[in-house]
Amino acid sequence: MTIYEFTKLDKPYVKLGSGKVKEVFYNEDMNNLMVFDPHRDSNVDEVLGYTAEEHYDFLMDKLNFEQGIIVEWYKCEDATSDYNIHYGLDVKSIAFKPFYEILKVLEESRGSITLSFKFNEIKDGVITPISFMNFEY
């Protein structure tokens, strides 16, 4: 079992599976899951490194204080990292699925709606862009 301590998170996360790029981390106490799907030739550290501090801090607060959420975190080529926060899913059963099955469940939770914002919250199939205080595009 590999334990990963993310900066600004109160609790460590356990790495599930053995991928080097597409990785999944789970915290049983909070029942929270992070799913990393970086662009080819990048990795989790780069996804983290290409997340602006304000957006990273916002997400770490969510993971420290809310239970039962799934973060789908990814980096596209030549861009900063994006993430989606999923609510209301059976996190524990999803956490132990193979990576591509996890992505399929997350995609199904969005329905046929295409994501058009860098940061989204998804609850009951409704996608809402996350608005950050003092944030300008």
Secondary structure in CASP SS format (residue, H / E / C, confidence):
PFRMAT SS
TARGET T0000
AUTHOR 0000-0000-0000
METHOD secondary structure of the structure
MODEL  1
M C 1.00
T E 1.00
I E 1.00
Y E 1.00
E C 1.00
F C 1.00
T C 1.00
K C 1.00
L C 1.00
D C 1.00
K C 1.00
P C 1.00
Y E 1.00
V E 1.00
K E 1.00
L E 1.00
G C 1.00
S C 1.00
G C 1.00
K C 1.00
V C 1.00
K C 1.00
E E 1.00
V E 1.00
F E 1.00
Y E 1.00
N E 1.00
E C 1.00
D C 1.00
M C 1.00
N C 1.00
N E 1.00
L E 1.00
M E 1.00
V E 1.00
F E 1.00
D C 1.00
P C 1.00
H C 1.00
R C 1.00
D C 1.00
S C 1.00
N C 1.00
V H 1.00
D H 1.00
E H 1.00
V H 1.00
L H 1.00
G H 1.00
Y C 1.00
T C 1.00
A C 1.00
E H 1.00
E H 1.00
H H 1.00
Y H 1.00
D H 1.00
F H 1.00
L H 1.00
M H 1.00
D H 1.00
K H 1.00
L H 1.00
N H 1.00
F H 1.00
E C 1.00
Q C 1.00
G C 1.00
I E 1.00
I E 1.00
V E 1.00
E E 1.00
W E 1.00
Y E 1.00
K E 1.00
C C 1.00
E C 1.00
D C 1.00
A C 1.00
T C 1.00
S E 1.00
D E 1.00
Y E 1.00
N E 1.00
I E 1.00
H E 1.00
Y E 1.00
G C 1.00
L C 1.00
D C 1.00
V H 1.00
K H 1.00
S H 1.00
I H 1.00
A H 1.00
F C 1.00
K C 1.00
P C 1.00
F H 1.00
Y H 1.00
E H 1.00
I H 1.00
L H 1.00
K H 1.00
V H 1.00
L H 1.00
E H 1.00
E H 1.00
S H 1.00
R H 1.00
G C 1.00
S C 1.00
I C 1.00
T C 1.00
L C 1.00
S C 1.00
F C 1.00
K C 1.00
F E 1.00
N E 1.00
E E 1.00
I E 1.00
K E 1.00
D C 1.00
G C 1.00
V E 1.00
I E 1.00
T E 1.00
P E 1.00
I C 1.00
S C 1.00
F C 1.00
M C 1.00
N C 1.00
F C 1.00
E C 1.00
Y C 1.00
END
